[in-house]
Amino acid sequence: MNTITETINTPVTDECEVLVAGGGFAGISAALSAARQGADVTLVEREYILGGLGTAGIVTIYLPLCDGMGKQVSFGIAEELFRLSIKYGAEDKYPTAWLEPGNEELRKKQRFEVQYNPHLFALLAEKLLIENGVKILYGTCVCSVAMNGEKISSVIVENKSGRTAIAVKKSVVDCTGDADIAKLSGAATKEYAPKNILAAWHYSVSVSRGLSLHTVGACDSAVEKEEDVLTNRRFTGLDGNELSEMTQMAHSFILKDIMNNRKRDISHVPVTIPTIPQIRMTRRIDGVYTIDDTQMHKQFSDSVGLFADWRKRGPVYELPFSTLYGNDVKNLICAGRCISVTDAMWDITRVIPVCAVSGEAAGTAAAMTDDFASLPIGDLQAVLTKNGVVLHE
């Protein structure tokens, strides 16, 4: 491979106590919880919209906060963002039994999930973070880190201002979805072996149907039907050429679906297509502990929240704090779809409720320490409990 040598002096233009990389639901939750603990927080987001796959990727289903048996399991910021997403109305799946007077029997028949509008949520989430003192840097990609021993001392970014560094006085929360900070800092990581299916979700409006979300292709890997599979090719989500090819393939299926719908109804007009690849699982941190999907209803002494299996009724999991950080970089913690889970568990933990639960725990911890392994778990759990998080079944 041919190489070039770059000689660069990167200016340190900013500093913060807690840097959150990635502005999806995990990043929003982490930044919000850290700021509420009094930390000086900067959130770095490569797009110009918050919400990640749940807004720019238009995967706009806020999956269940309940166990499917009539009991809510995810609380705190996970519920706060759920309610924020439908502050001005839901698009579909409105959970009447949960948001209006109901009882356990009614809640057994309807899961605590909703389809929300991506644009309204993104704007409301931005407003919420600003009100809580979070500095948001849009259009900003993380490209490297500077280390001081076993800790990240600065995060190097690139945006319209060029290449600059943000000094980190306390800790970094990796909410990139791809464990980018973990990889850049030398922390141990693992990739998702089965890879990702092609999806081509998009929105339209028509006289007959109004606003519609079209879930073209496999909605989710666990529930795919043979007729929904657009291609047998699978994608790692970690290669620039591959992601470009995947996006073009998705666009071709979106265009085909639009044209087919227009043949039936000339008033059918596309209004939103995804502006990021609809990738679900890529790379994660190899944490102190790795949780598996067989560990439902298991109690963990370091639990920092609860979540359910969105795919079926019954299973409930406790989230061990030790799945959020590794052994290599003391002031780095992860949240969202890059926490330490087995491949079988990954499909359960990559979704919005778990992103919010892990984000709140990671952000709270990040405001408290720069060495996550040494943080007294009781101190963290006390703060989470005070803030409405339920830790054990």
Secondary structure, 3 states (H helix, E strand, C coil): CCCCCCCCCCCEEEEEEEEEECCEHHHHHHHHHHHHCCCCEEEECCCCCCEHHHCCCCCCEECCCECCCCCECCCCHHHHHHHHHCCCCCCECCCHHHHCCCCHHHHHHCCCCEECCHHHHHHHHHHHHHHCCCEEECCCEEEEEEEECCEEEEEEEEECCEEEEEEEEEEEEECCCCCHHHHHHCCCEEECCCCECCECCEEEEECCCEEEEECCECCCHHHCCHHHCCCCCCECCCCHHHHHHHHHHHHHHHHHHHHHHHHHCCCCEEEECCCCCCCCCCEEECCCCCECCCCCCCCCCCEEEEEECCCCCCCEEEEEHHHCCCCCCCCEEECHHHCCECHHHHHHHCCHHHHHHHHHHHHHHHHHCCCHHHCCHHHHHHHHHHCCCCCCC
